[in-house]
């Protein structure tokens, strides 16, 4: 059943983007826990195997149920503007300053999602001393950041910033309908309502009440899209950033490029590799010196193979790579 976020007039004016190193650290911890998110991240997982072995993540995993609520205080929505985002240290300080009473309420709600978790020895310890629990969770988050994320953060940040730049252009070109059109396969915008298809058995409807919506691209949330944060936090949607498919791989070698040409043919391979940004048939025909009819035929074949998507913008049709297309083009 879906989650429905209903927009009023003020909400339409209060949509914003943010990037959070703290939230991304916790999404990485989720990726370590389950195979559902491994996919594109296997090279990173292999590289981090020794570092992960040196971390005891049980206290964080306790509050990351496979289905259910994760305490909001672990990674509250960033309040800094996108142009000058908060550093990891600043966000961690905000986590450390969490009110223990509020932390305990959120921990109780989270533990209730896992049968027996609240009565387990670790669950009881965390609830008996919420102030100490907050500091332990912050300490563990800091260790995860230093061991697994900090070195790669510039690369992660660049991918997420590129995604925001792309989606900002879409917002300018066609408003929220255009912005949400290819955000995620499980996201749909109709009649001032954003619907997220989830595995939940219950319909969850929420009026935004003038708070607007925070959109946060993420590398590690793939393949999911997550709607979170209860009042007083700003409603937030965390979605996979475009371009994350090739993040952990170097540029394709000449061997990989040659293999792609043998697989697709030189023209289709060139078109697929060249679609770093959405483009029309006319643009691609001019770029590669091909007849529009030939380009159209190549695009149709690539789309039927699941490597491209298409969407209409006015009288034009824009083609873009799917996550599978990204992986094939990058030789991953």
Secondary structure, DSSP 8 states (H G I E B T S, - for coil): -EEEEE--HHHHT-EEE---HHHHHHHHHHHHH-GGGTGGGHHHHHHTHHHHHT---HHHHTT--SSS---GGGG----S-GGG---HHHHHHHHHT--HHHHHHHHHHHHTTSTTTTTSHHHHHHHHTHHHHHHHHHHHHHHHIIIIIGGGHHHHHHHHHHHHHHHHHHHHHHHHHHHHHTS-TTEEEETTEEEEE-S-SS-EEEE-TT--EEEEEESTTTT--EEE--TTS--EEEEE-TTGGGTTS-S--HHHHHHHHHHH-HHHHHHHHH-SS-B-HHHHHHHHT--HHHHHHHHHHHHHTTSEEEEEETTEEEEEE-HHHHHHHTT-
